[in-house]
Amino acid sequence: MNDQSRSQYAPAAHVPLIKSPSLRVPRPIELPPDIHPLPDSVTAYFVYPFTLEPHVLTVEAARRSTLAAHAARREAYLKTREDEKERRKREALRRIAPGFEPKATPLVPTKRMSGVPGQSGSASEPGVHGGEGGLEHKRTKSVMEELVDQLAAMDSK
């Protein structure tokens, strides 16, 4: 047996190959006649021109100051936009509830006096104590207690 029949490519050895008409082989590369090899030491080629250093530093400083100015302008614009958005929001809330300020203490509703006689805010009412020149916290009645009081007042008539 020959080497070709033992090879793993033996079955492919008898397959006919057809060259594609679109295939073309590139021309061999020809080196120019004036080409010269690199010298033994290339350190002479790596000389840094320090004359460019001041120019590069001034350009960099100008670039940084420009970037800082742009960043400051952008931050100011964003802050102005956020303030305008807050102002519009406060105006919308004031249209709904005049005097409302979101950052202030919450508005506390005042209790309306009911039409039932004998329920004026007198000092004899339980829960109201005069102390240190001012009123302390007044106990508010629940809805059920108010209903019971109103029914009692209607029955007494």
N, CA, C and O of each residue as an XYZ file, in Angstrom:
628
protein
N       0.839     -1.170      0.000
C       0.000      0.000      0.000
C       0.890      1.240      0.000
O       1.934      1.279      0.650
N       0.458      2.226     -0.728
C       1.249      3.448     -0.780
C       0.793      4.435      0.302
O      -0.234      4.228      0.947
N       1.570      5.510      0.492
C       1.282      6.478      1.558
C      -0.017      7.235      1.310
O      -0.706      7.629      2.251
N      -0.342      7.433      0.049
C      -1.531      8.210     -0.263
C      -2.808      7.456      0.120
O      -3.783      8.081      0.538
N      -2.819      6.171     -0.009
C      -4.019      5.405      0.322
C      -4.197      5.280      1.826
O      -5.319      5.077      2.290
N      -3.119      5.395      2.607
C      -3.220      5.316      4.060
C      -3.599      6.675      4.680
O      -4.095      6.721      5.806
N      -3.383      7.713      3.995
C      -3.615      9.047      4.533
C      -5.110      9.274      4.757
O      -5.954      8.628      4.138
N      -5.408     10.192      5.643
C      -6.811     10.498      5.914
C      -7.449     11.226      4.742
O      -8.674     11.288      4.637
N      -6.618     11.779      3.859
C      -7.123     12.482      2.686
C      -7.176     11.581      1.455
O      -7.395     12.068      0.345
N      -6.984     10.317      1.630
C      -6.954      9.389      0.493
C      -8.242      9.429     -0.315
O      -8.167      9.426     -1.544
N      -9.432      9.467      0.308
C     -10.653      9.519     -0.524
C     -10.758     10.809     -1.327
O     -11.357     10.812     -2.403
N     -10.193     11.896     -0.833
C     -10.278     13.174     -1.539
C      -9.240     13.293     -2.645
O      -9.300     14.220     -3.452
N      -8.303     12.379     -2.690
C      -7.233     12.457     -3.692
C      -7.778     12.241     -5.102
O      -7.165     12.699     -6.067
N      -8.885     11.573     -5.243
C      -9.423     11.247     -6.571
C     -10.593     12.134     -6.966
O     -11.222     11.903     -7.999
N     -10.898     13.161     -6.144
C     -12.003     14.070     -6.462
C     -11.478     15.125     -7.420
O     -10.472     15.775     -7.136
N     -12.147     15.301     -8.553
C     -11.676     16.323     -9.495
C     -12.012     17.730     -8.975
O     -13.129     17.966     -8.513
N     -11.073     18.642     -9.046
C     -11.265     20.019     -8.627
C     -11.396     20.901     -9.848
O     -10.688     20.725    -10.840
N     -12.315     21.859     -9.765
C     -12.539     22.772    -10.881
C     -12.172     24.170    -10.411
O     -12.610     24.609     -9.348
N     -11.389     24.851    -11.184
C     -10.979     26.208    -10.854
C     -12.104     27.164    -11.253
O     -12.603     27.122    -12.378
N     -12.496     28.037    -10.301
C     -13.567     28.996    -10.563
C     -13.070     30.051    -11.537
O     -11.938     30.518    -11.416
N     -13.899     30.433    -12.501
C     -13.475     31.468    -13.456
C     -13.333     32.843    -12.792
O     -12.624     33.708    -13.308
N     -14.007     33.051    -11.647
C     -13.908     34.351    -10.982
C     -12.646     34.463    -10.125
O     -12.327     35.547     -9.638
N     -11.940     33.374     -9.939
C     -10.735     33.377     -9.116
C      -9.552     33.857     -9.947
O      -9.329     33.410    -11.073
N      -8.797     34.788     -9.351
C      -7.570     35.193    -10.026
C      -6.474     35.271     -8.975
O      -6.711     35.705     -7.847
N      -5.331     34.867     -9.333
C      -4.186     34.814     -8.440
C      -3.520     36.188     -8.457
O      -3.276     36.738     -9.531
N      -3.222     36.750     -7.285
C      -2.594     38.078     -7.275
C      -1.165     38.007     -7.813
O      -0.501     36.971     -7.781
N      -0.731     39.165     -8.307
C       0.636     39.230     -8.806
C       1.602     39.163     -7.641
O       1.272     39.612     -6.544
N       2.769     38.622     -7.849
C       3.754     38.596     -6.767
C       4.213     40.020     -6.429
O       4.287     40.884     -7.303
N       4.512     40.242     -5.175
C       4.922     41.555     -4.701
C       6.377     41.798     -5.107
O       7.249     40.948     -4.928
N       6.600     42.979     -5.654
C       7.970     43.344     -6.040
C       8.427     44.434     -5.079
O       7.750     45.449     -4.919
N       9.561     44.226     -4.447
C      10.112     45.210     -3.526
C      10.776     46.330     -4.308
O      11.398     46.077     -5.340
N      10.656     47.559     -3.837
C      11.322     48.657     -4.558
C      12.843     48.507     -4.471
O      13.354     47.948     -3.501
N      13.549     48.990     -5.454
C      15.009     48.799     -5.472
C      15.741     49.634     -4.414
O      16.860     49.291     -4.034
N      15.117     50.746     -3.924
C      15.820     51.599     -2.972
C      15.496     51.277     -1.514
O      15.821     52.077     -0.637
N      14.877     50.153     -1.227
C      14.547     49.781      0.151
C      15.820     49.418      0.895
O      16.723     48.787      0.346
N      15.875     49.834      2.165
C      17.059     49.500      2.955
C      16.585     48.904      4.277
O      15.501     49.245      4.751
N      17.359     48.041      4.864
C      16.963     47.405      6.124
C      17.094     48.390      7.280
O      17.783     49.404      7.169
N      16.425     48.082      8.389
C      16.513     48.919      9.588
C      17.932     48.873     10.146
O      18.638     47.877      9.986
N      18.343     49.956     10.802
C      19.692     49.939     11.398
C      19.712     49.015     12.613
O      18.668     48.533     13.054
N      20.889     48.777     13.140
C      21.030     47.897     14.297
C      20.353     48.496     15.530
O      19.792     47.756     16.339
N      20.394     49.800     15.687
C      19.773     50.465     16.833
C      18.760     51.480     16.312
O      19.086     52.301     15.455
N      17.535     51.426     16.824
C      16.490     52.350     16.387
C      16.240     53.457     17.422
O      15.294     54.231     17.275
N      17.069     53.539     18.454
C      16.875     54.556     19.487
C      17.012     55.962     18.933
O      16.416     56.890     19.481
N      17.757     56.148     17.893
C      17.917     57.472     17.298
C      16.600     57.969     16.706
O      16.406     59.178     16.578
N      15.700     57.070     16.344
C      14.418     57.443     15.772
C      13.413     57.880     16.850
O      12.417     58.525     16.523
N      13.646     57.551     18.097
C      12.699     57.831     19.180
C      13.144     59.016     20.019
O      13.252     58.893     21.239
N      13.399     60.135     19.412
C      13.803     61.347     20.110
C      12.545     62.198     20.315
O      11.816     62.485     19.366
N      12.301     62.601     21.588
C      11.117     63.404     21.904
C      11.463     64.876     21.769
O      12.416     65.345     22.390
N      10.702     65.614     20.964
C      10.989     67.048     20.821
C      10.329     67.838     21.962
O       9.119     68.063     21.947
N      11.113     68.244     22.921
C      10.580     68.981     24.069
C      10.140     70.386     23.693
O       9.568     71.083     24.531
N      10.382     70.820     22.486
C       9.935     72.141     22.057
C       8.411     72.193     21.930
O       7.827     73.276     21.982
N       7.767     71.050     21.767
C       6.307     71.000     21.651
C       5.595     71.029     23.005
O       4.391     71.274     23.068
N       6.328     70.781     24.072
C       5.725     70.667     25.400
C       4.917     71.906     25.818
O       3.771     71.741     26.234
N       5.442     73.130     25.733
C       4.635     74.292     26.144
C       3.366     74.450     25.322
O       2.316     74.817     25.851
N       3.463     74.176     24.040
C       2.278     74.281     23.181
C       1.198     73.296     23.619
O       0.026     73.662     23.709
N       1.576     72.068     23.886
C       0.621     71.040     24.296
C      -0.011     71.404     25.634
O      -1.214     71.219     25.822
N       0.796     71.925     26.569
C       0.271     72.277     27.890
C      -0.701     73.448     27.820
O      -1.708     73.442     28.527
N      -0.433     74.447     26.994
C      -1.363     75.577     26.881
C      -2.663     75.153     26.224
O      -3.739     75.598     26.624
N      -2.570     74.298     25.222
C      -3.782     73.811     24.570
C      -4.613     72.985     25.558
O      -5.840     73.083     25.574
N      -3.949     72.183     26.372
C      -4.654     71.354     27.352
C      -5.318     72.226     28.415
O      -6.448     71.949     28.818
N      -4.636     73.271     28.873
C      -5.217     74.164     29.880
C      -6.445     74.883     29.318
O      -7.458     75.020     30.004
N      -6.352     75.337     28.075
C      -7.491     75.998     27.437
C      -8.659     75.021     27.283
O      -9.814     75.394     27.486
N      -8.361     73.797     26.931
C      -9.410     72.787     26.760
C     -10.106     72.500     28.094
O     -11.330     72.383     28.149
N      -9.318     72.388     29.162
C      -9.908     72.115     30.476
C     -10.776     73.273     30.950
O     -11.854     73.055     31.504
N     -10.310     74.507     30.736
C     -11.118     75.655     31.167
C     -12.416     75.737     30.354
O     -13.465     76.091     30.892
N     -12.344     75.414     29.073
C     -13.549     75.397     28.248
C     -14.520     74.323     28.732
O     -15.724     74.561     28.825
N     -13.991     73.145     29.038
C     -14.852     72.073     29.542
C     -15.489     72.451     30.877
O     -16.659     72.149     31.114
N     -14.729     73.108     31.747
C     -15.282     73.528     33.040
C     -16.374     74.571     32.838
O     -17.397     74.537     33.522
N     -16.163     75.502     31.899
C     -17.182     76.520     31.624
C     -18.449     75.881     31.078
O     -19.555     76.245     31.478
N     -18.288     74.933     30.169
C     -19.455     74.236     29.615
C     -20.182     73.452     30.698
O     -21.413     73.449     30.731
N     -19.449     72.788     31.581
C     -20.076     72.027     32.658
C     -20.831     72.952     33.611
O     -21.934     72.625     34.047
N     -20.240     74.112     33.938
C     -20.913     75.064     34.821
C     -22.178     75.614     34.170
O     -23.209     75.757     34.828
N     -22.098     75.922     32.877
C     -23.278     76.417     32.166
C     -24.370     75.365     32.120
O     -25.550     75.679     32.273
N     -23.978     74.117     31.910
C     -24.954     73.021     31.866
C     -25.609     72.835     33.234
O     -26.825     72.661     33.321
N     -24.808     72.870     34.304
C     -25.368     72.727     35.653
C     -26.321     73.868     35.969
O     -27.378     73.649     36.560
N     -25.956     75.085     35.579
C     -26.839     76.230     35.815
C     -28.143     76.077     35.047
O     -29.218     76.375     35.569
N     -28.047     75.614     33.811
C     -29.253     75.404     33.002
C     -30.149     74.349     33.628
O     -31.362     74.541     33.719
N     -29.562     73.229     34.065
C     -30.354     72.169     34.684
C     -30.999     72.644     35.985
O     -32.146     72.301     36.272
N     -30.265     73.432     36.773
C     -30.827     73.956     38.021
C     -31.976     74.909     37.725
O     -33.012     74.863     38.388
N     -31.791     75.781     36.721
C     -32.854     76.704     36.341
C     -34.088     75.949     35.879
O     -35.214     76.303     36.228
N     -33.869     74.921     35.103
C     -34.991     74.116     34.608
C     -35.716     73.414     35.752
O     -36.946     73.350     35.771
N     -34.952     72.890     36.701
C     -35.553     72.213     37.860
C     -36.324     73.213     38.720
O     -37.413     72.906     39.205
N     -35.757     74.421     38.913
C     -36.456     75.458     39.683
C     -37.747     75.881     38.996
O     -38.769     76.086     39.651
N     -37.697     76.009     37.680
C     -38.902     76.377     36.925
C     -39.973     75.302     37.057
O     -41.158     75.605     37.195
N     -39.545     74.046     37.013
C     -40.486     72.937     37.169
C     -41.129     72.967     38.562
O     -42.333     72.752     38.701
N     -40.313     73.236     39.594
C     -40.834     73.341     40.964
C     -41.801     74.518     41.089
O     -42.844     74.406     41.734
N     -41.446     75.654     40.464
C     -42.305     76.838     40.538
C     -43.662     76.559     39.905
O     -44.698     76.923     40.460
N     -43.653     75.912     38.737
C     -44.919     75.564     38.078
C     -45.753     74.623     38.934
O     -46.974     74.755     39.021
N     -45.075     73.676     39.561
C     -45.779     72.716     40.428
C     -46.422     73.442     41.618
O     -47.570     73.169     41.970
N     -45.662     74.382     42.242
C     -46.213     75.147     43.366
C     -47.389     76.001     42.922
O     -48.385     76.098     43.638
N     -47.286     76.630     41.735
C     -48.389     77.450     41.237
C     -49.636     76.613     41.009
O     -50.746     77.044     41.324
N     -49.455     75.404     40.455
C     -50.604     74.520     40.237
C     -51.234     74.124     41.569
O     -52.458     74.065     41.685
N     -50.401     73.852     42.574
C     -50.936     73.500     43.890
C     -51.622     74.695     44.536
O     -52.625     74.525     45.229
N     -51.101     75.902     44.323
C     -51.735     77.092     44.900
C     -53.058     77.404     44.232
O     -53.948     77.970     44.867
N     -53.212     77.044     42.944
C     -54.511     77.222     42.294
C     -55.550     76.332     42.951
O     -56.708     76.721     43.099
N     -55.134     75.140     43.343
C     -56.054     74.198     43.991
C     -56.246     74.579     45.457
O     -57.378     74.623     45.939
N     -55.156     74.854     46.170
C     -55.214     75.183     47.591
C     -54.414     76.454     47.833
O     -53.206     76.378     48.053
N     -55.059     77.633     47.799
C     -54.323     78.888     48.014
C     -53.641     78.893     49.375
O     -54.209     78.444     50.371
N     -52.432     79.398     49.404
C     -51.670     79.461     50.645
C     -50.863     78.215     50.934
O     -50.124     78.173     51.918
N     -50.988     77.199     50.098
C     -50.269     75.947     50.326
C     -48.811     76.118     49.927
O     -48.510     76.612     48.841
N     -47.924     75.715     50.796
C     -46.483     75.723     50.520
C     -45.951     74.338     50.868
O     -45.991     73.947     52.035
N     -45.446     73.574     49.873
C     -45.027     72.187     50.138
C     -43.928     72.054     51.185
O     -43.879     71.052     51.899
N     -43.040     73.053     51.291
C     -41.926     72.919     52.227
C     -42.279     73.425     53.618
O     -41.505     73.230     54.555
N     -43.435     74.072     53.774
C     -43.848     74.584     55.074
C     -44.563     73.479     55.854
O     -44.709     72.352     55.379
N     -44.997     73.830     57.047
C     -45.738     72.852     57.854
C     -47.079     72.580     57.183
O     -47.613     73.448     56.494
N     -47.620     71.400     57.376
C     -48.888     71.071     56.722
C     -50.026     71.966     57.215
O     -50.042     72.396     58.369
N     -50.965     72.235     56.326
C     -52.136     73.023     56.694
C     -53.025     72.184     57.600
O     -53.284     71.013     57.323
N     -53.489     72.798     58.688
C     -54.361     72.086     59.618
C     -55.759     72.646     59.425
O     -55.966     73.853     59.556
N     -56.726     71.783     59.114
C     -58.086     72.295     58.906
C     -58.683     72.778     60.227
O     -58.426     72.211     61.290
N     -59.474     73.825     60.134
C     -60.162     74.320     61.327
C     -61.559     73.727     61.351
O     -62.201     73.570     60.313
N     -62.014     73.404     62.539
C     -63.323     72.762     62.662
C     -64.404     73.827     62.591
O     -64.345     74.836     63.294
N     -65.388     73.594     61.738
C     -66.507     74.515     61.630
C     -67.414     74.338     62.838
O     -67.541     73.241     63.381
N     -68.027     75.411     63.239
C     -68.980     75.332     64.349
C     -70.277     74.770     63.800
O     -70.791     75.265     62.796
N     -70.811     73.748     64.441
C     -72.057     73.135     63.967
C     -73.240     73.994     64.384
O     -73.122     74.835     65.276
N     -74.367     73.783     63.746
C     -75.575     74.574     64.007
C     -76.312     74.133     65.262
O     -77.399     74.643     65.530
N     -75.770     73.212     66.036
C     -76.441     72.709     67.228
C     -76.198     73.687     68.374
O     -75.049     74.040     68.639
N     -77.263     74.139     69.067
C     -77.062     75.074     70.176
C     -76.366     74.395     71.348
O     -76.496     73.190     71.563
N     -75.627     75.197     72.095
C     -74.960     74.667     73.273
C     -73.621     74.036     72.966
O     -73.011     73.428     73.847
N     -73.146     74.166     71.734
C     -71.858     73.563     71.392
C     -70.842     74.613     71.000
O     -69.961     74.347     70.182
N     -70.949     75.783     71.561
C     -69.929     76.780     71.270
C     -68.683     76.405     72.049
O     -68.766     75.698     73.054
N     -67.560     76.858     71.607
C     -66.296     76.457     72.239
C     -66.098     77.169     73.557
O     -65.265     78.071     73.649
N     -66.842     76.788     74.576
C     -66.709     77.435     75.886
C     -65.584     76.806     76.660
O     -65.124     75.711     76.337
N     -65.136     77.514     77.700
C     -64.030     77.033     78.509
C     -64.448     75.894     79.417
O     -63.600     75.180     79.950
N     -65.757     75.718     79.599
C     -66.218     74.634     80.465
C     -66.240     73.292     79.748
O     -66.494     72.257     80.365
N     -65.972     73.310     78.436
C     -66.006     72.069     77.657
C     -64.811     71.202     78.050
O     -63.708     71.722     78.219
N     -65.011     69.885     78.198
C     -63.893     69.031     78.566
C     -62.859     68.996     77.445
O     -63.199     68.997     76.262
N     -61.593     68.965     77.843
C     -60.523     68.879     76.850
C     -59.877     70.214     76.586
O     -58.823     70.259     75.953
N     -60.472     71.324     77.052
C     -59.875     72.630     76.831
C     -59.390     73.129     78.176
O     -60.184     73.248     79.110
N     -58.123     73.421     78.296
C     -57.539     73.887     79.548
C     -56.749     75.145     79.266
O     -55.982     75.205     78.305
N     -56.935     76.146     80.099
C     -56.144     77.366     79.943
C     -54.859     77.202     80.713
O     -54.882     77.043     81.933
N     -53.753     77.238     80.032
C     -52.490     77.066     80.721
C     -51.421     77.922     80.084
O     -51.320     77.972     78.858
N     -50.638     78.580     80.872
C     -49.491     79.358     80.425
C     -49.901     80.404     79.382
O     -49.099     80.721     78.505
N     -51.091     80.936     79.446
C     -51.520     81.998     78.542
C     -52.015     81.512     77.196
O     -52.333     82.351     76.353
N     -52.105     80.209     76.933
C     -52.582     79.717     75.648
C     -53.423     78.479     75.808
O     -53.468     77.885     76.885
N     -54.093     78.084     74.741
C     -54.938     76.892     74.781
C     -54.115     75.669     74.420
O     -53.263     75.710     73.533
N     -54.384     74.601     75.113
C     -53.729     73.356     74.757
C     -54.568     72.641     73.706
O     -55.573     73.180     73.241
N     -54.171     71.451     73.337
C     -54.843     70.690     72.289
C     -56.282     70.393     72.692
O     -56.539     69.924     73.801
N     -57.208     70.666     71.794
C     -58.633     70.445     72.037
C     -59.014     69.069     71.499
O     -58.661     68.717     70.373
N     -59.725     68.303     72.296
C     -60.156     66.968     71.870
C     -61.267     67.117     70.854
O     -62.268     67.781     71.125
N     -61.107     66.502     69.669
C     -62.134     66.580     68.639
C     -63.060     65.390     68.775
O     -62.634     64.297     69.147
N     -64.325     65.608     68.472
C     -65.327     64.544     68.572
C     -65.328     63.752     67.272
O     -65.017     64.269     66.198
N     -65.679     62.507     67.404
C     -65.795     61.679     66.210
C     -67.136     61.971     65.539
O     -67.983     62.662     66.104
N     -67.316     61.454     64.364
C     -68.546     61.663     63.606
C     -69.732     61.069     64.356
O     -70.815     61.655     64.374
N     -69.534     59.925     64.966
C     -70.629     59.289     65.703
C     -71.028     60.120     66.914
O     -72.216     60.255     67.204
N     -70.047     60.682     67.629
C     -70.369     61.503     68.798
C     -71.147     62.740     68.385
O     -72.086     63.137     69.076
N     -70.766     63.368     67.247
C     -71.490     64.534     66.762
C     -72.918     64.164     66.398
O     -73.844     64.918     66.698
N     -73.113     63.018     65.758
C     -74.451     62.568     65.368
C     -75.317     62.349     66.602
O     -76.483     62.742     66.625
N     -74.746     61.720     67.630
C     -75.498     61.475     68.871
C     -75.878     62.804     69.513
O     -77.006     62.958     69.981
N     -74.949     63.774     69.543
C     -75.256     65.083     70.128
C     -76.357     65.800     69.360
O     -77.236     66.417     69.963
N     -76.316     65.724     68.029
C     -77.336     66.384     67.219
C     -78.708     65.743     67.430
O     -79.716     66.443     67.527
N     -78.742     64.405     67.501
C     -80.022     63.729     67.754
C     -80.559     64.069     69.138
O     -81.766     64.242     69.310
N     -79.680     64.165     70.116
C     -80.111     64.529     71.479
C     -80.662     65.948     71.469
O     -81.660     66.216     72.137
N     -80.046     66.856     70.736
C     -80.526     68.232     70.684
C     -81.873     68.296     69.995
O     -82.715     69.100     70.395
N     -82.114     67.484     68.977
C     -83.419     67.455     68.287
C     -84.503     66.896     69.191
O     -85.643     67.361     69.163
N     -84.146     65.883     70.004
C     -85.129     65.291     70.918
C     -85.508     66.261     72.028
O     -86.641     66.237     72.508
N     -84.585     67.101     72.436
C     -84.880     68.017     73.527
C     -85.779     69.163     73.116
O     -86.318     69.852     73.982
N     -85.957     69.388     71.840
C     -86.827     70.478     71.360
C     -88.280     70.146     71.443
O     -89.123     70.964     71.076
